[in-house]
């Protein structure tokens, strides 16, 4: 019997309509009827030599080798290769169907299988073995050599748009270029004639915002990957769209749980706490890194249950501004679960006091950006909590204490602990800042990386000379320094800067006058200079005459 096997599993076999293109190996220990022959004991084993294919046993017959196929002459007359004239052979053939027989399985002794007629047209498919006719060994070898000598088709690599890894990278680039978190643009005082005529970044972003959604209609692979990328960022700045999204989540009971990395709700003034509870029940916060509720005064991001507190370990940025319900209890729970928090912005949250900020400063030691600015009830935040937070976070880059009742003590702690890292400092409307510490710190060249200093409505600062000198030193270092002040303080600073320039001009003019009128200024007298020039000319003329 002939049993098929696959020669090469790494590359596909050549395709043919008549054959299944499998290489067949003759097994002398299996009879044509499907019975396994018992091995005959011989005195010497069959071993092929390097020089010839003839066996070392004198009683054994020689074998014919052709392209890794060995056919024993002893059984050549016994085997009928699907001859059309022999019906008994067809009846005794095993069934090669997928359900009952596998060509790679061994047949036990005594087992017999019957199958359908392979000569019927409905059985001539790719799964059936090739029809090799005749019992002559030469004809068999010729037919097998034709099967082996068929050329293999050329391998065609798949398209780049069919490889998931490449499609994922393409769509991530589209996501970075088109998806942006909405931000409040600060007012810029400039004339209309100075505005560029080209499209602004916001117009370009709005025109390209639908690009990622168009990728859903390319093909099935694009749809699946685009949907995964879209689910990573949940951003809403329109209340109507947000309400529709919440309604869909509430009605779809069997919908899968979302696992976003970014959750941003921007200026949803009328959103109620009920919508947040529905959103919370459909979202898994295990992967969230950026949570922002910008000007959503009625939403309270509550994470008080044990299950929820364990799901905020990856949170790096938290922005909750203008909230009327956020309190110290939320900050205490946040400090227990978000030890890796790096950005905390709780501007205009009037219920927050020193009690909650103290726990944040004690447990969160990786903060780089903080903002506690407020307009009302600034007396609730003082040096008691801010000094502790500064001492435990020495990598602060942005600090906002606008409206807080901090004193020179917190500013000095910043100068000592965050001298080499601080870049932005906001002290707007801080009534306890005196005229002693700010000029002293800036005159002593602290905050060498600072680029923004906000001092609006700090009327206690009157000595602007160290501030102006610090600004010029930063510009000399290559840092564009911005000092934000109110109109009254701006006039005072401009006046003092003008006086400094006048003093500097007087010093320059005085030095020039002294240099011009000084007798021994290091230069030769004019008469001596003229005589030296005449002597040089006479020497040149004498040299030319010679």
C-alpha positions as CSV (number, residue, x, y, z in Angstrom):
1,X,0.0,0.0,0.0
2,X,1.1,3.6,-0.6
3,X,0.8,6.1,2.3
4,X,1.1,9.8,1.7
5,X,3.1,12.3,3.7
6,X,4.0,15.9,3.5
7,X,7.6,16.5,2.5
8,X,7.9,20.2,3.3
9,X,5.7,21.9,5.9
10,X,7.2,25.4,5.5
11,X,6.2,26.1,1.9
12,X,3.0,25.2,0.0
13,X,3.1,22.4,-2.5
14,X,2.4,23.1,-6.3
15,X,-1.2,23.3,-7.2
16,X,-2.8,21.0,-9.7
17,X,-6.4,20.3,-10.6
18,X,-5.9,16.5,-11.1
19,X,-3.8,15.7,-8.1
20,X,-3.4,16.7,-4.5
21,X,0.4,17.0,-5.1
22,X,1.5,14.8,-2.1
23,X,4.6,12.7,-2.3
24,X,3.9,9.0,-1.7
25,X,6.2,6.6,0.1
26,X,5.8,2.9,-0.4
27,X,5.4,0.9,2.8
28,X,6.3,-2.8,2.3
29,X,4.7,-3.8,5.5
30,X,1.1,-2.9,4.6
31,X,-0.9,-5.1,2.2
32,X,-3.0,-3.7,-0.7
33,X,-6.2,-4.6,1.3
34,X,-5.2,-2.4,4.2
35,X,-3.8,-5.1,6.5
36,X,-0.4,-4.6,8.1
37,X,2.1,-7.2,7.2
38,X,4.1,-8.8,9.9
39,X,7.7,-8.2,9.8
40,X,9.8,-11.2,8.7
41,X,12.7,-12.0,10.8
42,X,15.9,-12.1,8.9
43,X,19.4,-12.9,9.8
44,X,20.8,-9.6,8.5
45,X,19.1,-6.2,8.6
46,X,18.4,-4.2,5.5
47,X,21.0,-1.4,5.3
48,X,21.7,0.7,2.3
49,X,25.2,1.6,1.4
50,X,26.7,4.9,0.1
51,X,27.8,3.4,-3.3
52,X,24.7,1.5,-4.3
53,X,21.0,1.0,-3.3
54,X,21.3,-2.8,-3.3
55,X,20.6,-4.5,0.1
56,X,23.4,-6.4,1.9
57,X,21.1,-9.4,2.3
58,X,21.6,-11.9,-0.5
59,X,17.9,-13.1,-0.4
60,X,16.4,-9.6,-0.6
61,X,15.6,-8.1,-3.9
62,X,17.0,-4.8,-5.1
63,X,15.0,-1.6,-4.7
64,X,14.5,1.2,-7.3
65,X,15.1,4.7,-5.9
66,X,13.6,7.8,-7.6
67,X,13.3,11.2,-5.8
68,X,13.0,9.8,-2.3
69,X,10.6,7.1,-3.4
70,X,11.4,3.4,-2.9
71,X,9.4,0.6,-4.6
72,X,10.2,-3.0,-3.7
73,X,10.1,-5.3,-6.7
74,X,8.8,-8.1,-4.5
75,X,5.5,-6.4,-4.1
76,X,5.3,-4.7,-7.4
77,X,3.1,-7.5,-8.9
78,X,0.9,-7.5,-5.8
79,X,0.0,-3.8,-5.7
80,X,-2.7,-2.5,-8.0
81,X,-2.5,1.3,-8.4
82,X,-6.2,2.0,-8.7
83,X,-6.5,-0.1,-11.9
84,X,-9.9,0.3,-13.6
85,X,-10.1,-3.3,-14.6
86,X,-9.9,-4.7,-11.1
87,X,-13.1,-4.1,-9.1
88,X,-12.0,-6.3,-6.1
89,X,-9.1,-3.9,-5.5
90,X,-11.4,-1.0,-5.4
91,X,-13.7,-2.6,-2.9
92,X,-10.8,-3.4,-0.6
93,X,-9.3,0.2,-0.6
94,X,-9.7,2.2,2.6
95,X,-11.9,5.3,2.8
96,X,-9.8,8.5,2.5
97,X,-12.5,10.8,3.7
98,X,-11.6,13.4,6.4
99,X,-14.0,11.9,9.0
100,X,-13.2,8.2,8.9
101,X,-9.6,8.0,7.8
102,X,-6.4,10.0,8.0
103,X,-3.6,9.2,5.6
104,X,-1.1,9.8,8.4
105,X,-2.5,7.3,10.8
106,X,-1.3,3.7,11.2
107,X,-3.6,0.8,10.4
108,X,-3.8,-1.9,13.1
109,X,-3.6,-5.6,12.3
110,X,-6.9,-7.1,11.3
111,X,-8.7,-3.8,10.7
112,X,-10.5,-3.5,7.4
113,X,-12.1,-0.4,6.0
114,X,-14.4,0.0,3.0
115,X,-14.9,3.2,1.1
116,X,-16.7,4.6,-1.9
117,X,-15.5,4.2,-5.5
118,X,-12.7,6.7,-6.1
119,X,-13.3,6.5,-9.9
120,X,-16.6,8.4,-9.5
121,X,-16.5,12.0,-10.6
122,X,-17.7,13.4,-7.3
123,X,-14.7,11.8,-5.6
124,X,-12.1,13.4,-7.9
125,X,-11.2,16.4,-5.7
126,X,-8.0,17.7,-4.2
127,X,-8.3,15.5,-1.2
128,X,-8.2,12.2,-3.2
129,X,-4.9,10.6,-4.2
130,X,-3.7,10.8,-7.8
131,X,-4.9,8.1,-10.2
132,X,-1.8,6.1,-11.3
133,X,-2.8,3.4,-13.8
134,X,-1.1,0.2,-14.8
135,X,0.9,-2.5,-13.0
136,X,4.2,-2.2,-14.9
137,X,7.0,-0.8,-12.8
138,X,8.3,1.3,-15.6
139,X,5.0,3.0,-16.3
140,X,4.6,3.6,-12.6
141,X,8.0,5.3,-12.4
142,X,7.2,7.4,-15.4
143,X,4.0,8.7,-14.0
144,X,5.5,9.4,-10.6
145,X,8.4,11.3,-12.2
146,X,5.9,13.5,-14.0
147,X,4.3,14.4,-10.7
148,X,7.6,15.2,-9.0
149,X,8.9,17.3,-12.0
150,X,6.0,19.7,-12.0
151,X,7.3,23.3,-11.3
152,X,6.2,25.1,-8.1
153,X,4.3,28.3,-8.5
154,X,6.0,31.6,-7.4
155,X,5.3,32.8,-3.9
156,X,3.4,36.0,-3.8
157,X,3.8,38.0,-0.5
158,X,0.6,39.5,1.0
159,X,-0.1,43.2,0.6
160,X,1.0,45.6,3.3
161,X,-2.6,46.5,4.0
162,X,-3.3,42.9,5.0
163,X,-0.7,42.8,7.7
164,X,-2.2,43.8,11.1
165,X,1.0,45.2,12.5
166,X,1.5,47.6,9.6
167,X,-2.2,48.6,9.5
168,X,-2.0,49.3,13.3
169,X,1.0,51.6,12.9
170,X,-0.7,53.5,10.0
171,X,-3.9,54.1,12.0
172,X,-2.0,55.1,15.1
173,X,-0.2,57.9,13.0
174,X,-3.6,59.0,11.7
175,X,-5.0,59.0,15.3
176,X,-2.1,61.2,16.5
177,X,-2.5,63.7,13.7
178,X,-6.3,64.0,13.8
179,X,-7.3,63.4,17.4
180,X,-6.6,66.2,19.9
181,X,-7.8,66.8,23.5
182,X,-9.8,70.1,23.5
183,X,-8.0,72.9,25.4
184,X,-8.9,76.4,26.4
185,X,-6.8,78.8,24.3
186,X,-5.6,81.8,26.3
187,X,-6.4,85.2,24.9
188,X,-3.7,86.8,22.8
189,X,-3.5,90.6,22.4
190,X,-2.4,91.3,18.8
191,X,-3.7,93.3,15.9
192,X,-5.8,91.8,13.2
193,X,-3.2,92.6,10.6
194,X,-0.7,90.4,12.3
195,X,-2.8,87.3,12.1
196,X,-1.7,84.7,9.5
197,X,-3.7,84.4,6.4
198,X,-3.3,80.6,6.3
199,X,-5.5,78.1,8.1
200,X,-5.0,77.9,11.8
201,X,-4.3,74.7,13.7
202,X,-7.8,74.5,15.0
203,X,-9.3,74.8,11.5
204,X,-6.9,72.1,10.2
205,X,-7.8,69.8,13.1
206,X,-11.5,70.3,12.5
207,X,-11.1,69.5,8.8
208,X,-9.2,66.3,9.5
209,X,-11.2,65.1,12.4
210,X,-13.2,62.6,10.3
211,X,-10.2,60.9,8.7
212,X,-10.0,58.2,11.3
213,X,-13.8,57.5,11.0
214,X,-13.4,57.1,7.2
215,X,-10.9,54.3,7.9
216,X,-13.8,52.2,9.3
217,X,-15.0,51.7,5.7
218,X,-11.8,50.4,4.1
219,X,-12.1,46.7,4.9
220,X,-12.7,44.4,7.8
221,X,-9.1,44.6,9.1
222,X,-9.2,48.4,9.0
223,X,-12.6,48.3,10.8
224,X,-11.4,46.1,13.6
225,X,-8.2,48.0,14.3
226,X,-9.8,51.5,13.9
227,X,-12.5,50.5,16.3
228,X,-9.9,49.4,18.9
229,X,-8.1,52.8,18.5
230,X,-11.3,54.8,18.8
231,X,-12.2,53.0,22.0
232,X,-8.9,54.0,23.6
233,X,-10.0,57.7,23.7
234,X,-13.4,58.9,24.8
235,X,-13.5,62.7,24.2
236,X,-16.7,64.7,24.3
237,X,-17.1,68.5,24.0
238,X,-20.7,68.5,22.9
239,X,-23.5,67.8,25.4
240,X,-25.9,66.4,22.8
241,X,-23.4,63.8,21.5
242,X,-22.5,62.9,25.1
243,X,-26.1,62.2,26.0
244,X,-26.7,60.0,23.0
245,X,-23.5,58.1,23.8
246,X,-24.8,57.5,27.4
247,X,-28.2,56.4,26.2
248,X,-26.7,53.8,23.9
249,X,-24.6,52.5,26.8
250,X,-27.6,52.3,29.0
251,X,-29.9,50.5,26.5
252,X,-27.2,48.0,25.3
253,X,-27.1,45.5,28.2
254,X,-24.9,43.0,26.4
255,X,-22.4,45.6,25.2
256,X,-18.8,44.9,26.1
257,X,-17.0,47.0,28.8
258,X,-14.8,49.8,27.4
259,X,-11.2,50.1,28.5
260,X,-10.1,53.6,27.4
261,X,-6.8,55.3,28.1
262,X,-8.1,58.8,27.8
263,X,-11.5,60.1,29.1
264,X,-12.1,63.8,28.6
265,X,-15.4,65.7,29.1
266,X,-14.9,69.3,28.1
267,X,-17.4,72.1,29.1
268,X,-20.5,69.9,29.8
269,X,-22.2,72.4,32.0
270,X,-25.5,70.7,32.4
271,X,-24.3,67.0,32.6
272,X,-25.7,65.4,35.7
273,X,-24.3,62.8,38.1
274,X,-26.6,60.1,36.7
275,X,-24.9,60.2,33.4
276,X,-21.5,59.7,35.1
277,X,-22.9,56.7,37.0
278,X,-24.0,55.1,33.8
279,X,-20.6,55.8,32.2
280,X,-18.8,54.5,35.2
281,X,-20.7,51.1,35.0
282,X,-19.7,50.6,31.4
283,X,-16.0,51.6,31.7
284,X,-13.1,49.6,33.1
285,X,-10.6,52.1,34.6
286,X,-7.7,49.6,34.7
287,X,-6.0,51.2,31.7
288,X,-7.0,54.9,32.1
289,X,-4.1,57.3,32.2
290,X,-5.7,60.7,31.6
291,X,-9.0,61.7,33.3
292,X,-10.3,65.2,32.6
293,X,-13.5,66.9,33.6
294,X,-13.0,70.5,32.4
295,X,-15.8,72.8,33.5
296,X,-18.3,70.0,34.4
297,X,-19.5,71.5,37.7
298,X,-22.1,68.8,38.5
299,X,-20.0,65.7,37.9
300,X,-18.3,64.0,40.9
301,X,-15.8,61.4,39.8
302,X,-16.4,59.1,42.7
303,X,-14.1,56.1,43.2
304,X,-14.9,54.9,46.7
305,X,-15.6,51.2,46.3
306,X,-12.8,48.7,46.7
307,X,-13.1,47.5,43.2
308,X,-12.8,51.1,41.8
309,X,-9.9,52.1,44.1
310,X,-7.8,49.3,42.7
311,X,-8.4,50.4,39.1
312,X,-6.6,53.8,39.2
313,X,-3.0,52.7,39.4
314,X,-2.1,53.8,35.9
315,X,-3.6,57.3,36.3
316,X,-1.0,59.9,35.5
317,X,-3.0,63.0,34.8
318,X,-6.1,64.2,36.6
319,X,-7.9,67.5,35.7
320,X,-11.0,68.5,37.5
321,X,-11.7,72.3,37.1
322,X,-14.7,74.4,38.1
323,X,-16.3,71.6,40.1
324,X,-18.9,72.5,42.8
325,X,-18.9,69.1,44.4
326,X,-15.3,68.0,44.5
327,X,-14.1,68.0,48.2
328,X,-11.3,66.8,50.4
329,X,-12.8,63.3,50.7
330,X,-12.1,62.8,47.0
331,X,-8.5,63.9,47.4
332,X,-8.0,61.5,50.3
333,X,-9.3,58.5,48.3
334,X,-7.2,59.6,45.3
335,X,-4.0,59.7,47.4
336,X,-4.6,56.1,48.5
337,X,-5.0,54.7,45.0
338,X,-2.9,57.0,42.7
339,X,0.6,57.0,44.1
340,X,2.0,57.5,40.6
341,X,0.1,60.7,39.8
342,X,2.1,63.3,38.0
343,X,-0.4,66.0,37.1
344,X,-3.1,67.3,39.4
345,X,-5.2,70.3,38.3
346,X,-8.1,71.2,40.6
347,X,-8.5,74.9,39.7
348,X,-11.7,76.6,40.9
349,X,-12.7,73.7,43.2
350,X,-13.8,75.8,46.1
351,X,-14.5,73.0,48.5
352,X,-10.8,71.7,48.6
353,X,-8.8,72.8,51.6
354,X,-5.4,72.1,53.3
355,X,-6.8,68.9,54.7
356,X,-7.1,67.1,51.3
357,X,-3.9,68.7,49.8
358,X,-1.9,67.5,52.9
359,X,-2.7,63.8,52.1
360,X,-1.8,64.3,48.5
361,X,1.5,65.8,49.5
362,X,2.2,62.9,51.9
363,X,1.4,60.0,49.6
364,X,1.8,61.3,46.0
365,X,5.6,61.9,45.6
366,X,5.9,61.9,41.8
367,X,4.0,65.1,41.0
368,X,5.4,67.4,38.3
369,X,2.5,69.7,37.7
370,X,0.1,71.1,40.3
371,X,-2.5,73.8,40.1
372,X,-4.6,74.9,43.0
373,X,-5.7,78.3,41.6
374,X,-9.0,79.8,42.7
375,X,-10.9,83.1,42.9
376,X,-12.9,82.5,46.1
377,X,-12.1,81.1,49.5
378,X,-8.4,81.2,49.0
379,X,-7.8,81.2,52.8
380,X,-8.5,77.4,52.7
381,X,-5.1,76.7,51.1
382,X,-2.1,77.9,53.0
383,X,1.6,77.0,53.8
384,X,0.5,74.2,56.0
385,X,-0.2,71.9,53.1
386,X,1.7,73.5,50.3
387,X,5.1,73.3,52.1
388,X,4.6,69.6,52.8
389,X,3.7,68.9,49.1
390,X,6.8,70.9,47.8
391,X,9.2,69.1,50.2
392,X,8.0,65.7,49.1
393,X,7.9,66.5,45.3
394,X,11.3,67.9,44.2
395,X,10.6,67.5,40.5
396,X,7.9,70.1,40.1
397,X,7.9,71.9,36.8
398,X,4.6,73.8,36.9
399,X,3.2,75.3,40.1
400,X,-0.1,77.3,40.3
401,X,-0.9,79.0,43.6
402,X,-3.2,81.7,42.1
403,X,-5.5,83.1,44.8
404,X,-4.1,80.9,47.6
405,X,-3.0,82.5,50.9
406,X,0.5,81.3,50.8
407,X,3.4,83.3,52.1
408,X,7.1,83.7,51.4
409,X,7.7,80.4,53.2
410,X,6.2,78.3,50.3
411,X,8.2,80.4,47.7
412,X,11.4,79.8,49.7
413,X,10.7,76.0,49.8
414,X,10.3,76.1,46.0
415,X,13.6,77.9,45.6
416,X,15.4,75.3,47.8
417,X,13.8,72.1,46.6
418,X,12.8,72.8,43.0
419,X,15.6,75.2,41.9
420,X,16.7,73.2,38.9
421,X,13.3,71.9,37.7
422,X,10.8,74.7,38.1
423,X,9.7,76.3,34.7
424,X,6.3,77.9,35.4
425,X,5.2,79.7,38.5
426,X,1.8,81.4,39.0
427,X,1.3,83.7,42.0
428,X,-1.6,85.8,40.7
429,X,-3.6,87.5,43.4
430,X,-1.7,86.0,46.4
431,X,-2.2,88.7,49.1
432,X,0.5,87.4,51.5
433,X,3.4,87.7,49.1
434,X,5.8,90.4,50.3
435,X,8.3,92.7,48.6
436,X,11.2,90.9,50.2
437,X,11.4,87.4,49.0
438,X,10.6,87.5,45.3
439,X,13.3,90.2,44.5
440,X,15.8,88.4,46.7
441,X,15.3,85.0,45.1
442,X,15.5,86.4,41.5
443,X,18.5,88.5,42.4
444,X,20.3,85.5,43.7
445,X,19.7,83.7,40.4
446,X,17.4,80.9,41.6
447,X,15.0,79.2,39.2
448,X,17.6,78.9,36.3
449,X,15.1,77.2,34.0
450,X,12.1,79.4,34.7
451,X,10.3,80.8,31.5
452,X,6.9,82.0,32.9
453,X,6.3,84.1,36.0
454,X,2.8,85.3,36.7
455,X,2.4,88.2,39.2
456,X,-1.0,89.7,38.4
457,X,-2.5,91.7,41.2
458,X,0.4,91.2,43.5
459,X,0.4,94.8,44.6
460,X,3.0,94.2,47.4
461,X,5.8,93.8,44.9
462,X,7.3,97.2,44.1
463,X,11.0,96.5,43.5
464,X,11.0,95.4,39.9
465,X,14.7,95.9,39.2
466,X,15.7,92.3,40.2
467,X,12.8,91.0,38.1
468,X,13.9,92.9,35.0
469,X,17.5,91.8,35.5
470,X,16.4,88.2,35.9
471,X,14.5,88.4,32.6
472,X,17.5,89.7,30.8
473,X,19.7,87.0,32.2
474,X,17.3,84.3,31.0
475,X,17.2,85.8,27.5
476,X,21.0,85.8,27.5
477,X,20.9,82.1,28.3
478,X,18.5,81.4,25.4
479,X,15.3,81.1,27.4
480,X,12.4,83.3,26.3
481,X,11.2,84.8,29.6
482,X,7.5,85.8,30.0
483,X,6.4,87.9,33.0
484,X,2.6,88.3,33.3
485,X,1.4,91.3,35.3
486,X,-1.7,93.4,35.4
487,X,-1.9,96.9,33.9
488,X,-0.9,98.8,37.0
489,X,2.1,96.6,37.7
490,X,3.0,96.7,34.0
491,X,3.3,100.5,34.1
492,X,5.4,100.3,37.2
493,X,7.7,97.7,35.6
494,X,8.0,99.7,32.4
495,X,8.8,102.9,34.3
496,X,11.5,101.2,36.3
497,X,12.9,99.5,33.2
498,X,13.1,102.9,31.5
499,X,15.0,104.3,34.5
500,X,17.4,101.4,34.4
501,X,18.0,102.0,30.7
502,X,18.7,105.7,31.3
503,X,21.2,104.8,34.0
504,X,22.9,102.4,31.7
505,X,23.0,105.0,28.9
506,X,24.6,107.6,31.3
507,X,27.3,105.1,32.3
508,X,28.1,104.4,28.7
509,X,28.3,108.0,27.8
510,X,30.4,108.8,30.8
511,X,32.9,106.1,29.9
512,X,33.2,107.3,26.3
513,X,33.9,110.9,27.5
514,X,36.5,109.8,29.9
515,X,38.2,107.7,27.2
516,X,38.2,110.6,24.7
517,X,39.5,113.3,27.1
518,X,42.1,111.3,29.0
519,X,45.7,112.3,28.2
520,X,47.3,108.9,28.8
521,X,44.7,106.8,27.1
522,X,47.2,104.3,25.7
523,X,47.3,105.7,22.2
524,X,50.2,107.5,20.4
525,X,50.0,111.3,20.0
526,X,49.0,112.5,16.6
527,X,52.3,114.2,15.7
528,X,54.2,111.0,16.5
529,X,51.8,109.0,14.5
530,X,52.3,111.3,11.5
531,X,56.1,111.1,11.7
532,X,56.0,107.3,11.8
533,X,53.8,107.2,8.7
534,X,56.3,109.5,6.8
535,X,59.3,107.3,7.8
536,X,57.5,104.2,6.5
537,X,56.8,105.8,3.2
538,X,60.5,106.9,2.7
539,X,61.7,103.4,3.4
540,X,59.3,101.9,0.8
541,X,60.5,104.4,-1.8
542,X,64.2,103.6,-1.1
543,X,63.5,99.9,-1.5
544,X,61.8,100.4,-4.8
545,X,64.7,102.5,-6.2
546,X,67.2,99.9,-5.3
